Every structure is written in C-alpha cells, then in structure tokens.
C-alpha cells in the first residue's frame, strides 16, 4: 500500500470515526466506570456510593466462594477445550477419510452451532432429568448405572462440560476439516514413498501442517469457554450449592441477584486482566 | 491402493454414531414438542405416542411468545443494521488504507470478541439506569453491538480483500469520488459477503441470553429470556410448551447456518482461516 494522498487520508479517517466513537462510548468509558465502581461501597444504596479503596478486592480474595469459582472456571475451561479439540480432530479425520455422504455429515456437524445455548441447556436438562429423562431411562434399560447429572454436586460440572462439548466440538470439526481439505497432496505422497503408516502420517504430517488451525481453534475455544454463561444459567444457575459457579456466573449473581454491583465490578476487573493477557498471547501466536 | 472394505464400513458406523449424538437433542426436542402434557412426564419416557400440535397452539395463543418473537426480531435486526453501518466502513479501511494507529484500532476491535460480556454489563446496568435505557430496545441493541462488531469488521475486511483494486482505480480515473466508488462499485461487489456476515451476526444476536437478561426482561423480553424465565417455574416445567417454543426459536437460525455454510469457517475464525 502506498502513502495516502490528503483526500484519501481524510476519507479513511471519516470511515473510521464512527466506530471509534461508538466503541469509546460502549467500551472504554464503561470499563473505566467499572474500575471506579469496584472501589466503592453500595451498602447505603446505589445512589450513595462511598469510596472504600481496595476493600472489595481484599474481601473477594478472602472469600472461599470466589476461590471456588476460580477452581470451577479452570476445571471447566481446561476440560472442555481439551475434549472438544481431541474429539473434533478425531471426527474431522474420519470425515476426511470417506468419500460418499460428506455433505450430509458436514451439515449435521454444524447444526449445534446454530442452536441458542438456552435451548441447548433446556433440552439437555430435559433429557438428563434424573426422573423423567430419556438418558437415565436408556441407561437403566441397558443395566448401566444412572446418574443425577446436573442435580448432584458431584456430577453437575461434568454434565455442563458434556453439554458444552456437544455444542462446540462442531466448531473444531468444521475448521479442522476445512484445513485438511487444503493440505498439499505432495506431503502425503512423499510420506508414502518413505513408507509411513496411517498413524505416523497423522502424527508427522497432518498435525504439524494443521498447527496454525489448531492454534486458532485453541484460542477461540478458550475464550468461548471462559465466557460461557447461557448454558449454565439455563440448566443450574450455578448450583447445586456452588458446584457450577464459574467466574462469569459468580459476577452475574453478585451484581444481579445479590445487588452488589461493586463485587461484580471487582470480578469484572479480574476477568478484564485475564482477557487482556490472553489476548496479548493470542495475538503473538495467531497465524497471519 | 485398495482399502479394506471393513475398514470403510467401520468409519461410517463411527460417523453415524457421532452424528446421532449431535442430532439427538434436536430429535428429542421435536418429539417432546409433539407430545401431550401427560406424555411428556410419563415414566418411562414415551417413544411412541399420539402426536399433537397443541403445544404450538399454547405457545402462540396463551403466552407472550409472539411478542417475544417480535422483540427478538427487532433487537436483532436493529443491532445488525447499526453494526453494519459502522463496521463495514472500517472493514473497508482495514482492507485498503494504511495509516498510523490503524492496526491498533483493528486489534482493539478484535479484542472485544475476547471480553466476557459480563465485564461490560456491570457498568452498563448502572449507566443505563441513569440514561433510562434499562428494559428498552435501545439498551439491548447497544449491548448486541458489542457482541457483533468484531465479527462484522473482520469478516467484511476479508470480503473486501477479495475484490481487485483495479476496478476501483478505473472508477477513480473516470472521475468517481472515493465515497461514490465505495457505494456504487465496491459495496455491490462485496454484497454477497456482506449478506453472509449479516446472517451470521443475526444468529449470534438472536441466540444471546446474557445481554438481554441483564439489560431488559420485563417490557422487552427476547426469546432466550422468555425461554429461560417463562416455562421454568418453581414446581413444574411445562416441557411440551417449552419444547415447542424451542423448536420455533431454532428454526430461523438452523436455516441461516445452512445458508451461510460456505462462509462459516471464515466467519467463526474472523477470516484467520480462509
């Protein structure tokens, strides 16, 4: 791109200005305001805020419930990211190895991405209902142990992970399959000359060639899992107890259910810092 | 060259099992939506039953579902149109012009995709209360602008990249102004891509629960909020009606995702994968 003439530069600025103004009003200003709220106390009501410094931050760090929500977030994010990527890669490989019917399978594998997470949560909630649900009924018929799923402290988080896997594995399948379609045939022919078997082919040729796509998948999966709210809200609202309370759910409960906006803001500042770090790392590794 | 036939059959069997896993909730919600009330709570669950459309009648006649459907439509179309108006021009700038600070703004916009919405919702609750925007269309629309702006900027940038510069230069030589070239030449050429972008952002806005739940939920009630609040009582869930509403809610997005299938990879990865 050559240097711009004055007319062109003015034109480019004009096209940029609206989005900059909108994002300033909708993002920068509210975020700064959020940092302000996080240093206030709303005990006397939202209209009479009082400056309390870092008191809210200290209160939060001391609270077991907050530490529990960090633990849940880490468990949830790490498991769902690993499971969706491994399963998605496996399905993409299968899909790439067949000839007939690819089209119909591809459509089936993108459908979950279109379904509103609330509907996903409610439908799985229905299927996994311990008494009326079809899943326990099938397990029981097959003489397998049934489970309380989302209604039991022990299994609730695993159930949420399972549902998230259902919704987001298709994302990985779709991008990896698209990537496999573009891999150079020569690499595989060279591999065949060297006498590699199918397994070695995957390890030494397919995975290294797909590395950029794995990285993109990892970044997007990580952020979406980290942000996840709708399914958890629809199915458990953070319960039973605090078993499925992630940071996002906790921030929601603090600000909307307990009307302690300042505590929501403190968690928000924490999430903001994590997001900032992850975005920095992502941009460094993002293929371009 | 000859692959073992049993091997191929095994692959198809595996794929069919996996496809069934992904389809089963969709099949089940359709089945439930066609059951009478007592069939939905039968123990064991019924696979065979007398189908009825009564749940669909209930959903449209008795509850505020139709209003929610319109609320959703209004919020979604409003936010997508505004996003297109402010996002597409910058997508074009990202694709064509070079000036100081441009890529910073670009990456800044990308980072809005990374931010958990709740972080921005907390200050919104208070600011919107002061501005009387809580529980209005505008409040939710403003939230949904943040939801979609990064997608629109980066996806349209990708489509503008695919249009050759020579056409524009020819138009400029013919005396077209920059803005005229953009509106009369470039945008029509990029239109199919812009429409796919709009459809994909429609889908995300339509499906969102968090913004709609926190910034509205009484006077304005989008379908996800309606689904999460209306059918789930303290004592009982009306599964038949819930399922029927769910089916109606997912019909538009299901059609849309099949329509934009070709662009879905580009859209979901913001053009990082072509």
Interface residues (C-beta under 8 A of the other chain):
Chain A: X1 X3 X4 X7 X8 X9 X11 X12 X13 X15 X16 X18 X19 X20 X22 X23 X26 X27 X30 X31 X33 X34 X37 X46 X91 X94 X95 X97 X98 X101 X105 X106 X107 X108 X109 X110 X111 X112 X113 X114 X115 X116 X117 X118 X119 X120 X122 X123 X124 X126 X127 X131 X132 X133 X134 X137 X166 X169 X170 X171 X174 X175 X178 X179 X213 X216 X220 X223 X226 X227 X229 X230 X233 X234 X247 X248 X251 X252 X255 X256 X261 X264 X265 X267 X268 X271 X272 X275 X276 X278 X279 X282 X283 X286 X287 X288
Chain B: X8 X11 X12 X14 X15 X18 X19 X21 X22 X23 X24 X25 X26 X28 X29 X32 X40 X41 X42 X43 X44 X45 X85 X86 X87 X89 X90 X92 X93 X96 X97 X98 X99 X102 X105 X107 X108 X109 X110 X111 X112 X113 X114 X115 X116 X117 X118 X119 X120 X121 X122 X123 X124 X125 X126 X127 X129 X142 X145 X146 X149 X153 X178 X179 X203 X206 X207 X208 X209 X210 X213 X214 X223 X224 X227 X228 X231 X232 X237 X239 X242 X243 X246 X249 X250 X253 X254 X256 X257 X258 X261 X264 X265 X268 X269 X272 X273
